[in-house]
Amino acid sequence: MWLSTIKSVALLSGLATLVPGAIAAEPMLTSNSLNNCQEDSQFTASLFQVVYTPNNNTAYLNIVATSSVEGKVNFDVDISAYGYKIIETTIDPCKIGLAGLCPMTAGKIPLKFNLPVGEAAASQIPSIAYNFPDLDATVRVTLTMVDTKKSVACVEADISNGKTVNLVAVKWVLAIIAGLVLCSSAIINGLGHSNAAAHIASGALSLFSFFQAQAMLGLTAIHLPPVVQSWTQDFQWSMGIINVDFMQDIFTWYQRATGGTPSTIFDSLKTVSVQVEKRALSALPDTAVDLYRRSAALLPRGASSLMKRGNVMTGSGSYLVYGIQRVAFRAGIETTNLFMTGLTFFCLFVVVTIGAVAAFKGFCELAVKQKWMKGDTFLEFRNGWLTVLKGILFRLTLIGYPQMAILCLWEFTQNDSPAEVVLAVFFIVGMTATLGWAASKVIRIARRSVAMHRNPAYILFSDPQALNKWGFLYVQFRASAYYFIIPVLGYSLVKAMFLAFAQGSSTAQAIGFLLIEAAALITASVLRPWMDKSTNSFNIAIFCVNFVNAIFLLIFSDVFNQPPLVNGVIGLILFFLNAIFATILLLMVIISTALVFYRKNPDGRYQFMADDRTSFMKSQSQLTGTTELDALAATARGDKAGYKHGLDLDDDNESISSAELRRRTDTSNLAVPTRAPSNPYGRSNSNPPHSPVDPSVPLFPAAGGPPRAPSPYNGSGAPLQQQHSGSPPSYRQQNNAR
């Protein structure tokens, strides 16, 4: 009977013929769990394994079932694929000769045998059934007494063909591309091309945030179609969920040593089935939820604690995983080791980055000493590499904040061990305080710049120490939107709270995600805070896709009581939409980064920012070839107004991260402007000084055009003789800070 249902389901998978599948080395159809779909079901299975291989037309069955049914029964079989019911049929086990099921007897029924399949039955299965990835097919069997026509049991099995879009190669490719782009932005910035580096870094961070948003979809407790579960699993590496066998053994030992009780789901797979939920607990019928609760109440203390941590044990003795536990199970990680896994990989990421930066510093010094490269190459990095390193660590904290916020908050609900709870408190409080402190520093610096120079970009981009240490928080935004990092951090924290604390309510998560993503999309579309039009379009497109995904989550939560077919179709739409969009984002980032390395002046590929930040930066490539523009840039940066770069501009002596770099302001280092007379230009001319450059002559005259006025600066940057007697050289200095 079970084989008949499996074959029938495979037949229905032909609905997906529009999508080509990969050819399998060993085609098969499998099912690994038998789920109850009736509260008082009198037939349950703690172990259910069925594998059908068409090459030898044989099905292998390994079932451990418990039955309280006595007498002859009929099997009413409903078969559906992607939510579409195709076949409804009734099977008499006595007619097909199923031993032990005709008639059924009460007690434990172990069934383990190979069953040959006829050629006629095998020929009904289309080849697409073995090739389409993440086949969403279900068989529901209702046991009905022959004499009374009463339903005594209901079981449901999910069918898979072993093909999936959850591929290790995809994970490695995505991780390598994201890492290379981030490293490229750092190298380009070290070479002095700050404008190009800012654009590449912004694109890389936005791409990584999209990867994390995809991973968060899989962490929700909402029912997700198989293809969506597998697709989101491709991005779980961005949350630090990576399975390494020897590390899992260490985490299990650590948990036991610190007073915890590790889960042992994978050790019991040979005797107990694990159900990857078809509906979240909140979407199940109340009677089914009550059944789980009553069965857990009868378990010993250790098993009850497992249910408290999300590993629900059903009345048949099998486990049910959903939400974050579902992701851990699919990754091959014990649910009680998930927090330590994410935490460890985040720490390793930080340590490896520190080592790489230190090694690169040593290599640069050696290369300069051996004359392998010019002495001014990476000069700013070599002189202030500790400040740059601190900025990189802050950037890593920002990248890892969504991951650690989710895992730390979720650990509070799991209490895997007292030591792990302490680690969760330390990291969530420490990272939140660090990023909050950094954001407040940026806001104070920007406000001071506005008060002194009427432009937040002046100090934010003119001081190398401020730019290298705090620039990760505001470089991707326009100067007037320096505050936008606060909404970004709030957005990450609120999403983490919904993921961690609402695992028991899929509806709450779905509605919460919808409201959060709607607010984020509206805010980004109205404020458009990023540095230029293309960057705004890039990020707003990401928020649009996230909002559409939130709508799909609401549909998956069954809040509209829609037919199962809707969920199946929406699941395919979500997969194709996000796969196509992710591919486009990857191509855009890769092409943009590659083109930068092939240009002599990478900054020239991007338009200058409207906030005039490039005039305040000390860039080696922004203003090339004209002494007039060099002089204007120096004046804009304030080099002629007595401003000393390197000073701490926020005068915060309580800094928790940069006390060793802070210098007290010395009045001898600052040019104090004297009070200007009421009319410093004489009685005959009370107008401000005119520009030494004739405005009637274009900045870059065409060939044969009139020569422009001589530069007011010589080669060393010192002012030459002013062309207008009414324009004293002190005018810019006196008005520079106003």
Disulfide bonds with the S-S distance in Angstrom:
Cys37-Cys154 1.81
Cys94-Cys102 1.54
